[in-house]
Amino acid sequence: MNKEGEIDIREMTERDLDEVMQIERVSFPTPWSRRLFERELSLPYAKSFIAREMSLDQVVGYLCFWLLIPEAHILNLAVRPERRWQGIGNRLLRYGVDYCLAKGVREITLEVRRSNYKAISLYRNLQFQPRGIRRRYYSDSGEDAIIMGLRLAEADLLTAI
């Protein structure tokens, strides 16, 4: 478990899903269903973590990814709107990178909406680099996705984790 200040990061459980769903619905134009989160929790290669604000006993963010060693693929990252820009997304992502590194992952990839400048900035701050474009990737809008990746052996941030 990672405790830093009043935020605790731990594995997501089904008990967390009501709060996770609240964040999911306000964070994405096409939110995941509860059933999809339940499925992710049951898959042996899927990992999900939550950030919980201890003083309020409230989920404030989450990260979901697939661990397919030697690679990992980030599927979903969101933070409660009123808690954004407070470092929670950064801490979740660093926790996930550290977890992947400990499991022997060499590269982490993800897709992000081309228009999601805030998320792109977060990923770039952690040294994820653009790798390509998936044309019309998002079915709700037809928007392109930027494929981003992080090669763990090349990342300077590993010394900071």
N, C-alpha and C positions, 0 to 999 in steps of 0.2 A: 504494500500500500504506500502511496505517496502523499504525505501531508505537507502542505506548504501554506502557512497562514491559516485561513479558515476554510480552505478548499481541500477536500479529500478526494483522491481519484482511486476508483476501484472498478472491478468487473461489474458490468450491468447484469441485473437479474430481472425476472418477470415482475417482481415487486416494484421495479422502477418504471415500468412501462407507461403507467398513467401520466407521470410527469414528463417522461421522454416524448410521449405523443403530443402533449401540450406544446412543447418546444418545436417539434417536427412540423406541426400544423401552421405555426406562425413563421417558420423559417423557409419553407420551400413552396413554390407554386404547385408542385405535384408531390405532396407528402407521401412518405411510405405509410402503408397500413399497419395496424397493430399486428396483424397476422404475419406480415413480412418481418417485423422485428422479432416476433416469437420464433419464426423460422431461423433467423440469424442466430438466435440464442441456442438453437438446437444443433447447428452445424458444427462438426468437429474442427473445421478449419477457419471458422468465423470467430472473431474476437470483438467484443464491445466493452467500452469503458464509459463510466459516467464521472462527472465532476459534481460533487455534492458540497454545497455551502453548509458547513457544520452548524453555524449559529442559528440558521433558519431551518435546518434539516430539509433542504430543498435541492433537487437536481437542477443544476444551472447549465449543464452542457453534456455532450456525449460524442463519442468517436466510435465508428464501426469500420472494421476492415477485415479482409481475408488474408490469412497467413498461409501462403503457398510457397514455402521455403524452396529456393533461395529468394523468393520475391514476396512482397505484400502489396495489396491493393486497397487503398482507402476508398470506402464506399460512401460514408456519411459523416459529417462533422457539423455540429450546430451548438450554439450558445443561446440561452434565454436572451431575448432582445434587450431587456433593461440591464443585462450584465455584460453586453458586448463592449469591446475596447477596454477591458480590465485585465487582459492577459490570460483569460481562462482558455480560449481556443488555442493559444500558444502553448500553454501548459499541457493541455490534453494531447496536442500533436507531438510535443516533445516526449511525453510519457509513452505514446504509441511508438515513436521512433526508437526510444530506449528499449522498449519491450521487444521490438522487432530485432534490434541489434543483438540482444541477449539470446534470441532464438536462432541466430545465424542468418538472418535476412541480409541480402546484399543490395537489394534495390526496392524502393517503394514507389508506386505509381498511383495516379488518381486522374480523374477528369473534373474540370471545373467550367462553369458557364463562362463564356467569353466576356459577358457583361458584369461578372461578379468580381469587380476590382478589389474589394476588401479581402475576399478569400484569396485571390491571386497574390495580393500583397503579403498576407500571412504566410502562404506557402513559399514565396520568394525569400521572405525574411529567414526562413528555415532552410534555405538553399535548394529548394525544389526548383528545377529548371524546365522551361517549356520543351516538349519533345515532339509535338505535332498537333494536328487538329483533327477532330472527329466531326465531319460535316453533318449538320442537322441532327445532332446526337440527342437533343432533348425533344421528346415527342410532343410536349405541351406547347412549345413555341417554335420548334424547328431551329432553335439556336445551336450554334456550333459549341463544341466543348474543346477546351485546350487540354491536351494531355501533358501532365507534368510528372517529373520523376526526380528521385533523389538516390544517388549511388552512395551507400553508406560509407564505403571505404574512402571516398573522396570528400566527404562532408567535414568541414571545419567545426560544425556545431557539436559534433560528438564529444569533444573535449568539454563542452559546456553542460552536457546532460548529467 
